[in-house]
Amino acid sequence: MDPPECSGHSHDHEHADEVGLSLRPQMDLPRVTCLNEEVENAGRAVLKIHEDRLTTTPSLTSPEGDPELLLHIPFTESVSIQSISVRSITTEETSPPKTIKLFTNREDLDFDMVRELPSHMTLELLPPHHFAEGSIDYPCRPAGRFQNVSSVTIFVQDNYDEDGELPTEITFVGLKGKGTKMVRKAVETVYETQGMASDHKVPGEGMGARQFL
């Protein structure tokens, strides 16, 4: 059992738990983006498989003097997100993230918008030394806001550097939950099976004639 100061989250050990399975297989990795990342595609790189969550490289960092990051994760199917895990390390050159905000089903967010919009969930992360030998799963609540999710955007608002000069560093971002197997590509397939009018020309029809179903 976790100690009293661990209320509100669970420690992720090497066994199955009640917070669901890793959603990494459902992530549309080629479409993952991260604003303000110091190294291109670093945001995608920290979406590691569950077995690699304790590795420290590759990592995601923000520029010096600017702790903010905006990580957008689309899915290949609708999912239910039950928990999030964000892992980091403490160094003299970087700082772990402190406050993150989650937004679901938004494809249009930028820094100006996330600073002003109410989030679906705001979370203050514990520092890495709290559970250095593992990762921490934070439940996504209220649960109703994390059902039928096609994408999630994670806004890292600040880090543990009080002066605000050190860049934020993240070594792992993980999401757990369940897939619905409702694949978004199926919508495109439905339209394709209906066909276009130009694909089914009837002899004698004029060039300007169209048929609407």
N, C-alpha and C positions, 0 to 999 in steps of 0.2 A: 504494500500500500504506500502511496506517495505521502510524504510528510505534509503537515498542515499548510505550509506556505506554498504548496503545489496545487491548491484548489484552483479550478478553472482550466486545467490542462492535464494532459497525461504524458508520461514518459514512454517513448517508443522503444521497446526492447525487441529482441529477435523473435518474437512470437506474434501470432495473429491477435488482433484486439478488436474492440467494439467500434472503432472509429473508421472502419471500412478498409478497402484495399486501395493500393496506389492507383491514381488516375493517370499516371504517365502514359500508359498505352492509348488512352483516349485523347491525349494532347496532340494538336495539329502543329507539330514542332516547326515545320518550314514557315509557318505563318506567325510564329512567336516574335514579338518585337519588344524592345526595351529602350525607352528614351533616357538620355543622359548617361548611358553606359560608356565607360572609358575605353573599353575594347569591344569592337564590333562582334555581335552575336554572343556576348558573354552572358546575357540574360537567358538565352536558350541553353547555354552550356551548363548552368547551375540547376537545370531541371533534370537532375541525374536519376538513374534508376535507384530504387530503394536501397539496394545493397551497397551503393556507393555514397550514401548520404553523409558518411563521416569523413570522406576525403576532403582535403582542403584546396585542391586544384582540379579543374579550373575554378576561378572565382569571379564574381561580378563586383565591380567597384564603380563608384561615381567619381567625378573629378574632384580635385582638392578644393576645399572651401565651399562645396556644394553637396550636401548629403542626400538630395532627392534622387529617386529612381522611379520609373513608371513602367512596370512589367505587364504586358498584355499577353494572355494565354488563351487562344481559341481551342475548341475541342472539335473532334471529328464526329461526335454524337452528343446529344443532350446528356448531361450528367447531374448527379446529386452530390454536392460537395459537403462532406461531413467534418473535415478538419484540414488545417493547414500547418505546415512545419517550415520554419525559416531558421537555418543554421548559419553561424558565422564563427569567426575566431577573433581573438583580441591580440592586436599587434601595436607597435609604437607608431606605425605609419597609417593605420586605418582604424575605423571604429565600427562596432556591430550596430545594426539597425535597431531603433527603439520603437517608434510608432509607425504602424502600417494601417492603411485603409483599403478595404476591399469593395469593389464595384462589380456587379454581374451584368452580363448581357448589354454591354456598352462598347461600341466599336469606334467611338468618336472622341475619346477622352484625351486631353492634353493637360499640362501642368496647371494652366490657369483654371480649367474646369474642375479638376479634382481638389484644388485648394478651396473652392467655393461650394461644391455640391455636397449634400449629405451623403455619407457612405452607407453601404449596406452593413458594414461592420468596421469598427475601429478597435485596434488591438495594440496593447503595449507589450512588447516582447521582453522576456527575461534575458539578462546578459548571459553570454556563453558559459561562464563558470558555474552557472546554476546546475547544469547537467552536462558536463564536458565529455562524458563517455558515451553520450547518445544524443538523440534528438527529442524535441518536445512537440507534441501534437496539441494544437489549440482548436477546440470545437468551434465550428462556424454556426453562430446563433444570431437571430432566431433562425431555426432550420428552414422555415418557409421561404426565406429569401435566397436560399441556396438550392432550390429544386429547379429542374428543367433548365439548367445553365448551359448556354452555348459558348460563353467566354467569361473569363474573370480577369479583372485588372487590379494589380497590386501596386498601391502608391506608398512608397517608402518616404515618409514625411521628414524624419530626422534620425539621428543616431545618438550614441551615448557620449559623444564628445561635447562637453559643456561649452567649449569655445566655438563650436561649429566650423572648425577649420579642417578637421580630418575627413577624408572621404569615407563613405560607407562601403563596407565589404560584406558580401554574402557568399557563402560557399555551397548552399543547398536550399532549394525551394521545393517542397513536396506537397501534394494535395491527395487526400484520401476521400473515398466515397464510393459511389456506384454509377455504372453506366446504364443508360436506358435502352441502348441498341437502336435508338431512333436516329439513324444516320442522316445528316443534313443533305448529303449527295442524293438521297432518294428523291428529294423534291425535284431535282434536275431531271432525274430519270423519268418521272411521271410526265413532265412536259415533253420530253423527247419521244415517248411512246405515242403521244397524240400526233406528233408530226407537224410539219409546217405545211401551209397551203401550197407552197411552191413545190413541195415534194410529192404532191398528189394531184397533178394537173389532170383535168378532164378534157378530152378532145373537144374542140369547139369553143372552149372558154376563151374569152378575150384576155388580153394581157392585163387589163385593168380590173378584171373580175376577182373578187375575193369572197371567201366563205368563212363566216365566223361561227364557231361552235359554241 
